[in-house]
Amino acid sequence: MAVVPYETLAFLLFALLTVGASLGVVLVRDVWHSALLLGVALLSVAVHYVMLRAEFLAAMQVLVYVGGVLILITFAVMLVRREPAPEAEEVAQ
């Protein structure tokens, strides 16, 4: 049995996490869960940058994309989401 270095195992783990979260962003029907999966995918890409010894790119990935874009998406989801009106529930019954 061949010995696999820890860096290769970490890369495979985070590569699977990135691909899985990216597929979840596209396939999940709930917008809130899709935004959370986008955050997971962006954070795992930042981990790939750290593995490549590009710490500045990883920091910018976290600050700009995860910190900025994901917060804007979260606020948009919270502001757009509507609760059913009480009058509509009474008419339906």
Secondary structure, DSSP 8 states (H G I E B T S, - for coil): -----HHHHHHHHHHHHHHHHHHHHHH-S-HHHHHHHHHHHHHHHHHHHHHTT-HHHHHHIIIIIIIIIHHHHHHHHHHH-----HHHHHHH-
